[in-house]
């Protein structure tokens, strides 16, 4: 089933971080209701990330060529590259100064950010329940009975054939019940590899560090997402900016 053109336009705005609150809610509803919409979002997210990576590589090459050219024109062999490296180091220093503000934020500020940015993982309709155990786990999780859902979700994981999203449901259930060490283990495991599910796991790992108050790991995880140039890079950037404003 093909998506309407207005849906593709909405997905693009969402990925670029240009949606208002009403549009963001519309996207979240479509992700829950339409497997086709979620597939399209994943494809466009991957394409956008690839294009951004290509453009970034081209810009780096242009800057390098510019300064190499200047060094040759002025007869300063090798200095163009050194200047280029110095600019790169200066830019990196600016980034470190920005994320360094994380160490100054109070626990109350972090709690407010957690409440603003954290949302429990939403189980996708693409993950079809194939037996009663999976159905029970999904129903308990969906109704926010996280503690009751954990034993069933753990059993599904132990069996080695969990439906798509079970790892993220289990990690979120741990997070909701303040079992942060277990939540981190699950999200780290689910965050390996590529794709939207891995990015969702990495984002939830960042939220776990935020709730835990682990500023250093929070910063590292947000920076990974920020460099990814995908859907969650926009959210990571917003959290970093919000943290900076709290100073």
C-alpha positions in Angstrom: 0.0 0.0 0.0 1.5 3.3 -1.1 1.5 6.3 1.1 -0.1 9.6 0.2 2.3 12.3 -0.8 1.2 14.4 2.2 2.4 11.6 4.5 5.8 11.5 2.8 6.0 15.3 3.3 5.0 14.9 7.0 7.7 12.2 7.4 10.4 14.4 5.9 9.4 17.3 8.2 9.5 14.9 11.2 13.0 13.7 10.3 14.3 17.2 9.9 12.9 18.3 13.2 10.4 20.8 11.7 7.1 19.4 13.0 5.0 21.2 15.5 3.5 19.3 18.4 0.3 18.4 16.5 2.3 17.0 13.6 4.6 15.1 15.9 1.5 13.5 17.5 0.2 12.6 14.1 3.4 10.9 13.2 3.4 8.9 16.4 -0.2 7.8 15.8 0.7 6.7 12.3 3.7 4.8 13.5 1.4 2.8 15.8 -1.3 2.2 13.2 0.4 1.8 9.9 3.3 -0.6 9.2 3.6 1.0 5.7 4.1 4.4 7.3 6.8 3.0 9.6 8.6 1.3 6.7 8.6 4.5 4.8 10.0 6.5 7.7 12.8 4.0 8.1 13.7 4.2 4.4 13.6 8.0 4.4 15.6 8.2 7.6 18.3 6.0 6.1 18.4 7.9 2.9 18.6 11.2 4.7 21.4 10.0 6.9 23.3 8.8 3.9 22.9 12.1 2.0 24.0 14.1 5.1 27.1 11.9 5.5 28.0 12.4 1.8 27.5 16.2 2.0 29.7 16.3 5.2 32.5 14.4 3.5 32.4 16.7 0.5 32.6 19.8 2.8 35.7 18.3 4.6 37.4 17.7 1.2 36.6 21.2 0.0 38.1 22.8 3.2 41.2 20.6 2.9 41.7 21.5 -0.7 41.2 25.2 0.0 43.9 25.3 2.7 46.2 23.1 0.7 45.8 25.4 -2.2 46.6 28.4 -0.1 49.7 26.8 1.3 51.0 26.1 -2.2 50.2 29.5 -3.5 52.2 31.2 -0.7 55.0 28.7 -0.8 54.3 27.4 2.7 54.6 23.7 2.1 52.8 21.5 4.7 51.4 24.5 6.6 48.0 24.3 4.9 47.4 20.9 6.3 48.6 22.0 9.7 46.2 24.9 9.6 43.4 22.6 8.5 44.2 20.3 11.5 44.3 23.3 13.8 40.8 24.3 12.7 39.5 20.8 13.3 41.0 20.8 16.8 39.4 24.2 17.5 36.0 22.9 16.4 36.4 19.8 18.5 37.3 22.0 21.5 34.1 24.0 21.0 32.1 20.8 21.1 33.8 19.7 24.3 33.1 23.0 25.9 29.4 22.7 25.1 29.0 19.1 26.3 31.1 20.0 29.4 28.2 22.0 30.7 26.6 18.7 31.6 28.7 18.4 34.7 27.2 21.6 36.1 23.5 20.6 36.0 21.6 19.8 39.1 19.7 16.5 39.7 16.4 18.4 39.6 17.1 19.8 36.2 17.9 16.3 34.9 14.7 15.0 36.3 12.8 17.7 34.5 14.5 16.8 31.2 13.7 13.1 31.7 10.1 13.8 32.2 10.0 16.0 29.1 11.9 13.8 26.7 11.4 10.2 27.9 8.5 8.2 26.4 8.2 4.4 26.9 8.9 2.4 23.8 5.7 1.9 21.8 5.2 -1.7 20.6 4.7 -1.7 16.8 1.8 -3.4 15.1 4.5 -4.9 12.8 5.4 -7.2 15.7 2.7 -9.9 15.4 2.0 -11.9 18.6 2.2 -15.5 17.6 1.3 -17.2 20.9 -0.5 -16.5 24.2 2.7 -15.7 26.1 3.5 -12.9 23.7 0.0 -11.6 23.7 -0.1 -11.5 27.5 3.3 -9.7 27.6 2.1 -7.1 25.1 -1.2 -6.5 26.8 0.4 -6.0 30.2 3.1 -3.7 28.8 0.5 -1.7 26.8 -1.6 -1.1 29.9 1.5 0.2 31.7 1.7 -2.9 34.1 5.4 -2.9 33.6 6.4 -4.9 36.7 3.9 -7.7 35.8 5.1 -7.8 32.2 8.8 -8.3 33.1 8.7 -12.0 34.0 6.9 -12.8 30.7 9.2 -10.6 28.6 12.3 -12.2 30.3 11.0 -15.7 29.4 10.5 -14.6 25.8 14.1 -13.4 25.7 15.4 -16.6 27.4 13.6 -18.7 24.7 15.7 -16.9 22.1 12.9 -16.1 19.7 11.4 -12.8 20.9 9.1 -10.9 18.5 10.4 -7.6 17.1 10.5 -5.1 19.9 10.5 -7.4 22.9 14.0 -6.3 23.9 12.9 -2.7 23.9 9.7 -3.5 25.8 11.8 -5.3 28.5 14.3 -2.5 28.7 11.6 0.0 29.1 9.8 -2.0 31.7 13.1 -2.2 33.7 13.5 1.6 33.3 9.9 2.3 34.4 10.5 0.1 37.5 13.9 1.7 38.3 15.9 -1.4 37.5 18.5 0.8 35.7 21.4 -1.7 35.5 19.2 -4.3 33.8 17.7 -1.6 31.5 21.2 -0.5 30.4 22.2 -4.1 29.7 19.2 -4.7 27.5 19.5 -1.4 25.6 23.2 -1.9 24.9 22.5 -5.3 23.5 19.6 -4.0 21.3 21.6 -1.0 20.3 24.2 -2.9 18.3 23.9 -3.0 14.6 22.0 -0.6 12.2 18.4 0.4 11.7 15.7 2.3 13.5 15.4 -0.3 16.3 19.1 0.1 17.2 18.7 3.9 17.3 15.6 3.6 19.5 17.6 1.4 21.9 20.5 3.9 22.0 18.1 6.7 22.6 16.5 4.8 25.5 20.0 4.0 26.8 20.6 7.8 26.9 17.3 8.3 28.8 18.4 5.6 31.3 21.7 7.5 31.9 19.6 10.7 32.3 17.4 9.1 34.9 20.4 7.6 36.6 22.3 11.0 36.7 25.3 9.5 34.9 26.4 12.7 33.2 29.5 11.4 31.4 27.8 8.4 29.8 24.8 10.5 29.0 27.0 12.9 27.1 28.8 10.2 25.2 25.5 8.5 24.2 23.9 11.7 23.0 26.9 12.6 21.0 26.8 9.2 19.3 23.2 9.9 18.3 24.0 13.4 17.3 26.7 12.3 14.9 24.4 9.6 13.4 22.4 12.2 11.3 19.3 10.1 11.7 15.9 10.6 13.4 17.3 10.5 16.9 20.1 12.9 16.2 17.5 15.7 16.2 16.2 14.6 19.6 19.8 14.2 21.0 20.6 17.7 19.8 17.5 19.1 21.5 18.5 17.5 24.8 22.0 18.8 24.6 20.7 22.3 23.9 18.2 22.1 26.8 21.0 21.0 29.1 23.1 23.9 28.0 20.2 26.4 28.7 19.8 25.1 32.2 23.3 26.3 33.1 
